[in-house]
């Protein structure tokens, strides 16, 4: 039994991490979706909702597009710069400030 002590347990993916990474990239790419295109009217409605959220300090569900995914978070809008096409969002979970571009937004709804 003592001669087994020096042997390592066989772990198939640990021996080739670059293959595992490549496989994960393929899986991630398959999950990607194209960015939804919004009409001018939808973009204007999103801006109005953002501005109202700033003034009323109401919580919102924010859906945005990032790296091939549509992500929804809940939080508060702190600042909107419609000329610079930016806004500041404070997420509910970590309470972090996130500076985002208006053109990344897909939807904004009051909670």
C-alpha positions in Angstrom: 0.0 0.0 0.0 2.9 2.4 0.7 3.9 2.5 -2.9 0.7 4.4 -3.8 1.5 7.3 -1.5 3.5 9.2 -4.1 0.9 8.9 -6.9 -1.3 11.8 -7.7 -5.0 11.5 -8.4 -5.8 11.7 -12.2 -7.7 14.8 -13.1 -8.5 14.9 -16.8 -9.1 18.6 -17.3 -6.3 19.8 -14.9 -3.7 18.3 -17.1 -4.7 20.5 -20.1 -6.0 23.8 -18.8 -5.7 25.5 -22.3 -8.1 22.9 -23.8 -10.6 23.6 -21.0 -10.2 27.4 -21.5 -10.8 26.9 -25.2 -13.9 24.8 -24.6 -15.3 27.4 -22.2 -14.8 30.1 -24.9 -16.7 28.0 -27.4 -19.6 27.5 -24.9 -19.6 31.3 -24.1 -19.7 32.2 -27.8 -22.7 29.9 -28.4 -24.5 31.7 -25.6 -23.9 35.1 -27.2 -26.8 37.0 -28.7 -26.6 40.0 -31.1 -27.4 43.4 -29.5 -31.1 44.2 -29.9 -31.6 47.3 -32.1 -33.9 50.0 -30.6 -36.1 52.5 -32.4 -35.6 56.2 -31.9 -38.8 56.2 -29.9 -37.6 53.4 -27.6 -34.4 55.2 -27.0 -36.2 58.5 -26.2 -38.5 56.6 -23.7 -35.4 55.1 -22.0 -33.9 58.5 -21.6 -37.1 59.9 -20.1 -37.4 57.0 -17.7 -33.7 57.5 -16.6 -34.3 61.2 -16.0 -37.5 60.5 -14.1 -35.7 57.8 -12.0 -33.0 60.4 -11.1 -35.5 63.0 -10.0 -37.8 60.6 -8.1 -35.1 58.4 -6.7 -37.2 55.4 -7.7 -35.6 52.0 -8.1 -35.3 50.5 -11.6 -34.7 47.3 -13.4 -32.0 48.1 -15.9 -31.3 45.8 -18.9 -28.1 46.4 -20.9 -26.0 44.6 -23.5 -22.4 43.6 -22.7 -20.1 41.1 -24.4 -22.8 39.2 -26.2 -25.2 39.1 -23.3 -28.3 40.9 -22.1 -27.9 41.6 -18.4 -30.6 42.8 -16.0 -29.8 44.5 -12.7 -31.8 46.4 -10.1 -30.7 49.7 -8.6 -30.9 53.4 -8.7 -29.9 55.9 -11.4 -27.7 58.6 -9.9 -26.8 60.8 -12.9 -27.8 61.1 -16.6 -25.6 63.0 -19.1 -27.7 62.8 -22.3 -25.3 65.0 -24.2 -22.3 62.8 -23.3 -24.5 59.7 -23.7 -23.6 58.4 -20.3 -25.3 57.6 -17.0 -24.4 56.4 -13.5 -26.1 53.4 -12.1 -25.8 52.2 -8.5 -26.5 48.5 -8.3 -28.6 47.1 -5.5 -26.3 44.1 -4.6 -22.9 45.6 -4.1 -24.0 49.3 -4.1 -21.2 50.0 -6.7 -21.3 53.0 -9.0 -21.3 51.9 -12.7 -20.7 54.4 -15.4 -22.5 53.2 -18.5 -23.2 54.3 -22.1 -26.8 55.0 -23.0 -26.4 53.0 -26.3 -25.7 49.8 -24.2 -29.2 50.1 -22.7 -32.0 47.8 -23.9 -34.7 48.6 -21.4 -35.4 50.5 -18.1 -38.5 49.8 -16.0 -39.6 51.1 -12.6 -39.6 48.3 -9.9 
